[in-house]
Amino acid sequence: MNEAEERKPIIVLVRPQLGENIGKAARAMLNFGLVEMRLVEPRDGWPNPSAGPAAAGADSVLEQAQVFASTAAAVADCAHVYASTVRKRGVTKPVVTPEQASREIVSKPGRSAILFGPERSGLETEDVALARAILTVPINPDFGSLNLAQAVILCAYEWSRNQSLAQPPQEELLAPAPQADLDALVAHLERMLEPKGYFLPEHRAEVTRRTLRGVLTKPAWNHLEVRTLRGVLSHLDRAPRP
């Protein structure tokens, strides 16, 4: 295993209940470049036929998932273990956010693991006791319920912010239209407005024209947008169809 792979945290699902939730967690992991999932005593056994459809293409994560008989065994090779929970559960440990944990994971040597508990009850005190720190997120105190995939994606996203993951491709922006095109657009509109009395009274005409030009040039239209606007004006300037 190279250093880059070693810096990726292991996602450990402790006694997960539903195959669908395991699949959704795998999808959340792969979205942000995490690939190693470990399962501790999955309730419905493993493999679980319900996990694949919910993973929505993250099959590689599910295929490589390892199953362990205890939480201790699942993290035995890890130097840094974080217990994801909204409660301390009577255990006195440092409390960190996903952002803080992700910085530690990429900066400290040794493998790291993040524990996530069962959907209904979360991690037990014995599970949390294995961790070096408690990982929690600022959350509404009146409704602190995150589903499994949501909890995983929060941690995976924060980890990804320290990596060089590819950004979604941006739409190619066209350069602003040449000044001549804008002048033609302004002149076109002025020709249409003049016979309608838009520039009256005459002593306000210059200011009105200047304001109109400012409105039309402010958006930095590209040449396709200017062409579209000219087409609209030409269409409006035609005689109505019988």
C-alpha positions in Angstrom: 0.0 0.0 0.0 1.4 3.4 -1.0 1.4 6.5 1.3 -1.6 8.0 -0.5 -3.7 4.9 0.1 -2.6 4.8 3.7 -3.8 8.3 4.3 -7.4 7.3 3.3 -9.5 6.6 6.3 -11.2 3.2 6.7 -14.9 3.4 7.1 -16.1 0.9 9.7 -19.8 0.2 9.9 -20.5 -1.4 13.3 -23.4 -3.8 13.4 -25.2 -2.2 10.4 -28.8 -3.3 10.0 -30.0 -2.8 6.5 -28.3 -3.8 3.3 -29.6 -0.6 1.6 -27.8 1.6 4.1 -24.6 -0.3 3.6 -25.0 0.3 -0.2 -25.7 4.0 0.3 -22.7 4.4 2.6 -20.5 2.8 -0.1 -21.9 5.2 -2.6 -21.1 8.1 -0.3 -17.6 6.8 0.2 -16.7 6.4 -3.5 -18.1 9.9 -4.3 -15.2 11.3 -2.4 -12.5 8.7 -3.1 -12.8 6.4 -0.2 -12.7 2.7 -1.0 -12.1 0.6 2.1 -15.1 -0.5 4.0 -15.1 -2.8 7.0 -18.3 -4.4 8.5 -18.6 -5.5 12.1 -21.3 -8.2 12.6 -23.8 -7.0 9.9 -27.2 -8.0 11.1 -28.4 -9.6 7.9 -25.1 -11.2 7.0 -22.8 -10.5 4.1 -23.0 -10.2 1.1 -26.4 -8.6 1.3 -28.4 -8.5 -2.0 -30.0 -5.2 -1.0 -26.7 -3.4 -0.9 -25.8 -3.5 -4.6 -28.8 -1.5 -6.0 -28.4 1.1 -3.3 -24.7 1.6 -4.0 -25.7 2.9 -7.5 -22.4 1.8 -9.1 -20.1 1.7 -6.1 -19.8 -2.0 -6.4 -16.0 -2.0 -6.0 -16.4 -0.8 -2.5 -18.9 -3.6 -1.6 -16.8 -6.3 -3.3 -13.8 -5.4 -1.3 -15.6 -4.9 2.0 -14.2 -7.1 4.9 -16.3 -8.6 7.7 -15.1 -8.7 11.3 -16.4 -10.4 14.4 -15.7 -7.5 16.6 -15.0 -3.8 16.5 -11.6 -4.3 18.1 -10.6 -6.7 15.4 -11.8 -4.3 12.7 -9.5 -1.6 13.9 -6.6 -3.7 15.1 -4.2 -2.3 12.5 -5.2 1.3 12.9 -3.2 3.9 14.8 -6.0 6.5 14.8 -9.6 5.6 15.5 -12.5 8.0 15.6 -15.9 7.2 17.0 -18.7 9.0 15.1 -21.4 9.8 17.7 -23.4 12.8 18.9 -23.0 11.7 22.5 -20.0 11.1 24.6 -21.7 8.1 26.2 -19.9 8.4 29.5 -16.4 8.2 27.9 -14.0 11.1 28.4 -12.2 11.6 25.1 -11.2 14.5 22.9 -14.1 15.7 20.7 -13.3 16.7 17.1 -15.3 17.8 14.1 -15.0 16.0 10.7 -12.9 18.9 9.5 -10.4 18.5 12.4 -10.3 14.8 12.1 -9.6 15.0 8.3 -6.7 17.3 8.9 -5.3 14.8 11.5 -5.8 11.8 9.2 -3.8 13.3 6.3 -1.0 14.6 8.6 -0.3 11.8 11.0 1.4 8.5 10.0 -0.4 5.2 10.4 -3.8 4.1 9.3 -7.0 5.8 10.5 -10.5 4.4 10.9 -13.9 6.1 11.5 -16.5 4.1 13.3 -20.2 4.4 12.6 -22.8 2.7 14.7 -26.1 0.9 13.9 -28.9 2.9 12.4 -31.2 2.7 15.4 -28.9 3.1 18.4 -25.5 4.3 17.3 -22.2 3.1 18.8 -22.2 1.3 22.2 -19.9 2.6 25.0 -17.6 -0.4 24.4 -17.1 0.7 20.7 -16.5 4.3 21.7 -13.9 3.2 24.3 -11.7 1.8 21.4 -11.4 5.2 19.8 -8.8 7.9 20.4 -11.3 10.6 19.8 -15.0 11.2 19.4 -16.0 12.7 16.0 -19.2 14.7 16.0 -20.8 17.5 13.9 -22.5 20.7 15.1 -26.1 19.8 14.8 -29.6 20.9 15.8 -29.8 19.8 19.5 -33.5 19.2 19.1 -33.0 16.8 16.2 -29.6 15.2 16.1 -30.6 12.2 14.0 -28.4 11.5 10.9 -28.9 8.4 8.8 -25.9 6.3 8.2 -25.1 7.5 4.7 -25.4 11.1 5.7 -22.9 10.6 8.5 -20.5 8.9 6.2 -20.8 11.5 3.4 -20.1 14.3 5.9 -16.8 12.7 7.0 -15.9 11.6 3.5 -16.5 15.1 2.1 -14.3 16.8 4.8 -11.5 14.3 4.1 -11.8 15.0 0.3 -11.2 18.8 0.9 -7.6 18.0 1.7 -7.1 16.0 -1.4 -6.7 16.8 -5.1 -10.0 15.4 -6.4 -11.1 16.5 -9.8 -13.7 19.2 -9.8 -16.8 18.9 -12.0 -16.1 20.4 -15.4 -17.2 24.0 -15.7 -19.2 25.2 -18.6 -16.9 27.0 -21.1 -17.6 30.7 -20.9 -17.5 32.7 -24.1 -15.7 36.0 -24.3 -17.7 39.2 -24.1 -19.0 40.5 -27.4 -16.9 43.1 -29.3 -17.8 46.7 -28.7 -19.1 47.0 -32.3 -21.7 44.3 -31.6 -22.9 46.1 -28.5 -23.1 49.4 -30.4 -25.2 47.7 -33.0 -27.5 46.3 -30.4 -27.9 49.7 -28.7 -28.5 51.4 -32.1 -31.1 48.7 -33.0 -33.1 49.2 -29.9 -32.9 53.0 -30.1 -34.3 52.9 -33.7 -37.2 50.9 -32.4 -37.8 53.2 -29.4 -37.4 56.5 -31.2 -40.8 56.5 -33.0 -42.5 55.4 -29.8 -41.5 58.6 -28.0 -39.3 56.8 -25.5 -36.6 59.5 -25.6 -39.0 62.4 -24.8 -38.8 64.9 -23.4 -35.8 66.0 -25.6 -33.9 67.6 -22.8 -33.7 64.2 -21.1 -32.9 62.3 -24.3 -29.1 62.2 -23.8 -29.3 60.9 -20.2 -31.9 58.3 -21.2 -29.7 57.1 -24.0 -26.7 56.9 -21.7 -28.7 55.0 -19.1 -30.0 52.6 -21.7 -26.5 51.9 -23.0 -25.3 51.3 -19.4 -28.1 48.7 -18.8 -27.4 46.9 -22.1 -23.6 46.8 -21.7 -23.4 45.9 -18.0 -24.1 42.2 -18.3 -21.0 41.7 -20.6 -23.1 39.7 -23.1 -21.1 37.3 -25.4 -21.6 37.4 -29.1 -24.2 34.6 -29.1 -26.3 36.5 -26.5 -26.1 39.7 -28.5 -27.1 37.9 -31.6 -30.1 36.4 -29.7 -31.2 39.8 -28.5 -30.9 41.3 -31.9 -33.1 38.5 -33.2 -35.7 39.3 -30.6 -35.7 42.9 -31.5 -36.0 42.1 -35.2 -38.9 39.8 -34.5 -40.6 42.5 -32.4 -40.1 45.1 -35.2 -41.9 43.0 -37.8 -45.4 43.8 -38.8 -47.9 41.5 -37.1 -48.9 38.4 -39.1 -52.4 38.5 -40.5 
